[in-house]
Amino acid sequence: MAKLALLYGLRLLPSDELESVGEAEIVLKNGRKAAVTMHLIEGASETEIRKQLLQSLDAFFEFYPEI
């Protein structure tokens, strides 16, 4: 199996200030482009946000059981 790269970005903002969330573009060495879907997690506390983030990470790896 090839060496893998997990791409992610984090930014903490007040949720009532968000207008929209788009995709992040990736350019591969072969010139092709790919996109990373941005995910929004909202919560009232750090604990709540961390819990949702960890659940999201666990679910992501369930999509790729071969890893």
Summary of the structure (lengths in Angstrom):
residues: 67
radius of gyration: 14.7
end to end distance: 8.4
largest distance: 42.7
contacts: 93
relative contact order: 0.15
helix: 30%
strand: 15%
